């Protein structure tokens, strides 16, 4: 009886570890696809927009 319980637990452990490996692989694939499809010029766009709208001269909140 004890041997059968250990066998079932061992099978469940292997099943859980396999699912963990599969989900980690899928997460890695999604990460790689999303990182490769980003725009390489996005840094320059953000930098340009932040330089256009500088508020260094603003000292008060009054209109």
C-alpha positions as CSV (number, residue, x, y, z in Angstrom):
1,X,0.0,0.0,0.0
2,X,2.8,2.4,0.9
3,X,4.6,1.6,-2.3
4,X,1.6,2.4,-4.4
5,X,1.1,5.8,-2.6
6,X,4.8,6.7,-3.2
7,X,4.4,5.7,-6.9
8,X,1.3,8.0,-7.3
9,X,3.1,10.9,-5.5
10,X,6.2,10.4,-7.7
11,X,4.0,10.4,-10.8
12,X,2.3,13.6,-9.7
13,X,5.6,15.2,-9.0
14,X,6.9,14.4,-12.4
15,X,3.7,15.7,-14.0
16,X,4.0,19.0,-12.1
17,X,7.7,19.4,-13.0
18,X,6.9,18.7,-16.6
19,X,4.1,21.4,-16.6
20,X,6.5,23.8,-15.0
21,X,9.1,23.3,-17.7
22,X,6.5,23.6,-20.4
23,X,5.0,26.8,-19.0
24,X,8.5,28.3,-18.5
25,X,9.3,27.5,-22.1
26,X,6.1,29.1,-23.3
27,X,6.8,32.2,-21.2
28,X,10.3,32.4,-22.7
29,X,8.9,32.2,-26.2
30,X,6.3,34.9,-25.6
31,X,9.0,37.1,-24.0
32,X,11.4,36.6,-27.0
33,X,8.7,37.4,-29.5
34,X,7.5,40.5,-27.7
35,X,11.1,41.8,-27.2
36,X,12.1,41.2,-30.9
37,X,9.0,43.0,-32.2
38,X,9.5,46.3,-30.4
39,X,10.5,49.3,-32.4
40,X,14.2,50.0,-32.3
41,X,13.6,53.7,-32.7
42,X,11.3,54.0,-29.7
43,X,14.1,55.3,-27.4
44,X,14.7,58.2,-29.8
45,X,11.0,59.0,-30.0
46,X,10.7,59.1,-26.3
47,X,13.8,61.2,-25.9
48,X,12.6,63.7,-28.6
49,X,9.2,64.0,-27.0
50,X,10.6,64.6,-23.5
51,X,13.0,67.2,-24.9
52,X,10.1,69.0,-26.7
53,X,8.0,69.3,-23.5
54,X,10.4,70.5,-20.8
55,X,8.9,72.3,-17.9
56,X,12.0,73.6,-16.4
57,X,10.9,77.3,-16.6
58,X,7.7,76.7,-14.7
59,X,8.0,77.9,-11.1
60,X,4.4,78.2,-9.9
61,X,1.0,76.6,-10.6
62,X,-0.8,79.9,-11.1
63,X,-2.4,80.7,-14.5
